[in-house]
Structures are given as C-alpha cells and as structure tokens.
C-alpha cells in the first residue's frame, strides 16, 4: 500500500473514510427513469434509490463540517506522530468498513 511505501520516507499516510454526507448529491445525481429500465431491473432500482435517499438524507448522514473535524484530527495526529491508518467519520461509516473488510 502507499502507506507502507511512504513510511520508508518518514511520511505517515491515513485514509479518511466518510459515510453518507448530508448534501443534495442524490437529488442532483442523474437518475434513470424507472419506466425506461428493463422490467426485471425496475424493482431493484427502486430499492436502491430508496436506500440511497435514506442514507444521504436520513439521520445517519453527516454534515460536511463533521467530516472536516475528522480530517483535521487526522492531520493533527500526523503532526504529533500518532496517526492511524484509517479514520472513519461516523459509526455508520465504521459499520460499512467493517462489513467490507470481513470475509
């Protein structure tokens, strides 16, 4: 990984892993018109769209400021030689990372 390579040069590398951020991303994203999708995909798309709306507009979504606080913390930890490799910005983000990293 880049972190291992950078460490040889005294550079610590961290990954900031945000979850959903409360923005108009889902609303502004180009979206397929359900009726134009193949019939066997329409129900799956509706479920996907509902999940994305819930994640980005619900109570689990963070503000950009909350994510920025974690980024600042990662920078400060690096300056104090206490940097972690990974920083999740919320419990929801941590749960998502945990799910991705399990076998």
N, C-alpha and C positions, 0 to 999 in steps of 0.2 A: 504494500500500500504506500501511498505518498507519505503517510506519517512516518513509516519506518525509514524511508529514504531521506526525508527531511531531518530526522533525528540525528543522522550522521553529521549534519552541518550545524547542529545546535538549535534547530528550528522545531518548535512543537507545533503540531497540526491538530486541529479539533474540527469535529463535524457538528454542526448545529442542525438538529432535526425537528423542525416545527410540525405541528399538526395543522389542522384547518385554521386559517386566519380569516377573521370576520371582515370580509370585503365583498364587493359586488362581482367577484370572479365568476361564480356560477351563473349569475344573471347575465353578465356581459359575454360569456363564452358563447361561441357559435354552437347552436344546438340543432340536431337533426329534427325534422318534423316527423313525429311518430308515425303518422299515416303514410309517409314515404318509405319507411323501413319495411323490409320483408316481414310478413305476418308473424313468423316464428321468432323474430327479434323484438317485436314491439313490447311485450310484457317485460322482458329482461331490461330493456332500455328504460321503461317507466320506473322499475325498481331502482335501477342505477341512479336515475335523475333524482328520485325521492331521497335516496341515501346521501347524495352529494348536497342537495338542498339542506337536509338535516344537519350534515356535518359543518357546512360553511355558514349557516345562518343560525344554528342552534346554540345552546348554552355551552357546548364543548368547544366551540370556535373561540380563538383568542383574538385579542386586538394586536395590531402591528406593534404597539408600544410594549406589550408583554413579551413579544418575541425579541424586540430590541433589548430589553433588560437582560435576557439570557445571553445575547450576543456580547453585550458589554461585560457581563460576568465572565464569559469565556476569555475575552481579551484580558481582563484583569487577572484571571487565574494564570494565563500565559505569562504575563509580566511578572507574576510572583512565583513562577516556576511550579505552579500547582495545577496546570492544565489537565483536563480529562480528554480522552479521545472523543467521547460522544457527549453531547448535551441535548436532551430532549426538552422542549419548551413547555410541556404540559403533561399531566397524567395521561391524557388521551394519546399524545404523541409517543409517550413511553410504552403504552399498551400496543400501539401499532408497530413499534420497533421490535418489541418482544415477540409479537406474532410473526413478524417477518423472519426473525432470527432463529425460530425454533424449527426443529426437524419434523 
